[in-house]
């Protein structure tokens, strides 16, 4: 009998055998003692990233900041030897790379770290301008990130977004003038982060001539990674080639990589883990047909199907909106399957 799928917001863990529990207490005690050390080292790594992103020109910041990001991944459990990458790209994919990297399933913060480390891909940040707490400066003034929250609270994430030339999206409700480094969405969608992001992605794809791609997490929310949620269509609207990347975190008793609750719990699970195994498959670039270029929903569904097949994951009927509604207090529905 086929095992039913877990709810996407339920941690995928097996009960620890009784005989292993005493050993687990010892290991948790050791890991708990190391948490302050890891926090200090993460702060140091984040500060180094901020300094490098301030001092180095962006064309030279890539390799040093990629090393900083890899160190951050290690402190969150992905030590050397725990990251396995299978790259299936063809010679054509290297000669004409895709402007957009799409990663799924979206379990937590590590997918974004990997995209920046492996592809030196740019994040898409919806930002307030000349208001709030400034995090870094752009041509239009101080930038206070609003999306990438809650991750942007982490210094390492802020330095990554700043150093790798994150794509800044300006919303209509901010009164600062648009600048060459910012994208002003169309009037009907400007006040919506999703509308602004679509405009930013389109501008990036149209201007792309090699170099840094941008990375997107098309599911739009985190879950346990045991299925693929429905995709938002923003990454597929430009009709440009997509670089699909499938991510998995093999584990048995502790699901340390999934963000199924609050940020503190997510960070604590990773900091209390001896290690986190991360397996990444970089698929060949998906180049859309004429029909897919004309229909973003069709394009998104086909890429999602290809990624699900490569990862041997079922397709869920859940989307980000439904999961968020359930998380914030509405009664959960039975899981798929």
N, C-alpha and C positions, 0 to 999 in steps of 0.2 A: 504494500500500500504506500502510495507516494506521501511523503511528509508534507503537511500543509505549510504554506509560506508564513513566516512571522510577519507581524505588523511592521511596517517600515520604521516606526519609532521605538521598536522593542529591540534591546540589545541581543545580538546573536551569540549566546553563550551556553555552554553545557555546565551542569552542576559539577562542582569539584568533588571528586571521589573522597570519601571519608578518610582514607588512609593518607591522602595528600594534603589534608587541611593543616596539620601541624607544620609541615614544610612550607606551606603557603604563608602561614603567619610569620615564620622567620624571614621569608623573602620580602613580605610586605614591610616588616620592620626595617630591614636593610634599605629598601627603596624609599621608605618614609624618611629615614635618616639622611638620604642623599638628596631629597627634594630641595632643601635650602641651598645646597651646593649647585644644583641644576638651575635654580632660579637666579642665583648670582651670576652663573656663567651665561645664562640667557640674556641677562641685563647687560653683561659685558659685550656679548656678541651683538646685541641690538645697538649698543652705543658705537661699537666699531663700524657697524653698517651705516649708522647715521653720519659718522665722521667721514667715512669713505664717500658716501653719496654727496656730501657737502664739498669735499676737497677735489674729487676726481671729475674730469669732464665725462659726460655720459658715454661718449664713444670708448672711454677707457675703463669705465666702472664695471663693465660686465663680468670679466673673469674674477676680480677680487670679491665682488658682491655675490657671485655664484658660490664661491668658496664659503663666504659668511653664511649664506642660506643653507648650504649643505651641513655646516656645523650646527646650525639651529635645528635642522632635521634630526641630527644625531642626538642632540640633547632632548628631543621629544621621543627618542626611542629608536629611530631608524639609524642604527649604528652602521659603520662599514661592514659589509657582508649581509646586512638585513635588507638592502635594496637590490632588487633584481629587475633589470630592464631588458625586454625583448623588443628590438627595433626592427619592424618589418617593412620599413620604407624602401622604395625602389630608387634607382638612379635618377629617374625623372622627378621623384618627390624631393630629392636633394637639390636638383637643378632649378626646379620651379616650386618652391615650398608654398604651403597654404598660408594665407594671412591670419587665419583663425585656428586656434587649438581648442578643441572641445574635450573636456575630461569628464568621465563618468565611470562608475557611480560616484556621487559626491557624498563622501562620508564625513569629512572634517577639513581641518586646515591644511593637512599634508598635501592634498592635491594642488593647491595653489603654490605651496613651497616647491613642489616638484616641477611645476610648469615654469616657474622662474629659474630654478636651478638648471634644468635640462634644456629648455628651449630659450631661456632668457626672454620669456614672453611677458608682455605688458599686461598689467591689470587694468580693468575699467572701473573708475572711481567716480561716483556721483558725489559732487562736492558743493558745499556752501562757499561763497566767496566774500571776503571782508566781514565775516561774522562768525560768532562762535569761537572755539579755541583753534587757532591756526596750527596746522601740523607741518606744513612745508610751504614753500613759495612757488607760485607759477607766474607766467607772464602777466596774468590779470590780477595778481595780488595773492595774499595768504590763502591757503586752501585748508578747509576743515572737512575731512572725509565724513560722509554720511552713510555710504554703502561700503561694504567690506567690514562694516560693524557686525559682530563685536570684535572680529579679528584685528581691526585697525588699532585697538587699544594696546596691542602687543608691540613693543618697540621694534622687534625684528620685522614685523609685517609693515610697519610704517616706513622703515628704512628700505625695504624691498620695493614698496610702491613708489617711493620717492626716487630711488636710485635707478630703477629700470624704466623710468619715463612713463609712469602710469597715464592712461588716457583719462583726462579730466572732463567730466560732463557738467556743464553749467545749466542749472534750472532757471526757468523764467522768473520765479519769485525772487531771485537774487538780483539786485539792482546794479551790480557792477557790469561794465561793458564787456562784451565778448572779446576774446583775444585770440591770436593765431593758435595758441596751445589749447584752446577750449572749444567745445562744440555747443552751439546754441540750437537746440531742437526746434522743430516746427511748432507754431503757436498752439495748435490743438493738443500737443502732447508735452509741451515744455515742462509743465508742473509735475509730470509723472516721471519718476526715475526710470521706468521701463521704456518710456518714449524717448527720453534723452539718451539712454544707453543704445537704443536701436539706431538713432542718428549717429552716435559716435562710432558704432561698429561699422555702419555703412561708409562713413567718411574714412575710417582706417582702411577698410577693404579696397575702396576706390583708389586710395593713395599708395597702397602697398606696392613696393617694387623690390621685395627682398628685405632681409634684415630681421628686425624684431617683429614677430607676430604678436597678437593679443591672445590671452587665454580666457575662456569662458567655461562656466559650469552650468550646462543647459538645463539641468533639473531644477535649479533655482533654490534648492534647500538641501539640508543634510538628512541622512537616514542611515540605516544599518548596512547598506550596500548589498543586500541580498536580492535585489530586483532593480530594474531601471524604471524610475518614475517617468511621467510624460515630460517632454521637452518644451521649454519656451522656444519661440521661433526667432528671437532676435538675432541669434548667431547665423541663421540661415536666410534671413531676409535679403542680404546683398547678393545672394546667388553665387558667392565665391567658393572656391575649394575649401574644404574643412580637413583639418588634421585630427582624426579621432584618436583618443588615448583612453585605454581601459585600465582601471586601477583595482587592485584587490589587496586585502590585508588578511592573509591566512592566520587563523588563530583557532583556539578551541575553548579555553575556559575564561579568557578575559578579552572582551572586545574593546581594546584601548583606543582605536583610531576613530570610532564612530561618534558623532556629535548628535546624541539623541535626547539630550536634556539641556541644561544651562552651560554657559561657558566655563564657570569654575569646575563643574564636574568633568567636563571634557578635558580640561587642562590637567586636572588631578589624575584622571585615569592614565593619561600619557606619561605624566611625571612619575607615577607609581609603578610603571611597567619597566621590567628589566630591559625589554627590547620590543620593538614593533616591526614585524615583517611586512614589507611593502613590495608587491609585484606589479609591474607596469608593462603593458603591451602597447607599443606605438604602432598602430595599424597603418597601412598604406593610405595616402591622401585620398579622400573621397572627392571626386570631381563630378559635379552635378550634371544631369542631363538638362535639355532645354525645358522639359516639363517641370523638373525640380527647381530650376532657376525661376520659373514663373509662379511657383506655388511653394511658399516657405514651409507651410504645414506638411506638405508631402515630402519635401526635402528633409525636414526634421524627423519625420516618422521613419524614413528609409535609413538615415544615418543611425537613428536609435536602434532600429532592427539589426543593422550590421554590427553595432557595438554589443548588443545583447547576445547575438550569435557568437561573436568572438569571445565573450566572457562567460558563455553558457549560463546566462541569467535570464529569468522570465521577465516579461513586460508587465509592469503593474498598471492598474487603472488609476492609481493615485497620482495627483499632481501636487505641486508645492502649495497651492492655495488651500486645498483640502487638508493637507497635513498640518499646515499652520493653524487652520481653524480648530482642528482637533487638539493640537498642542496647547492652544490658548483657551481651552475650557469646554469646547463642544464635545459631545459624546462620541467616542471613536466608533467607527464602523468595523465589522469583522474584517480580518485580513484577507487578501486575495488567496484563492486556492481552497 
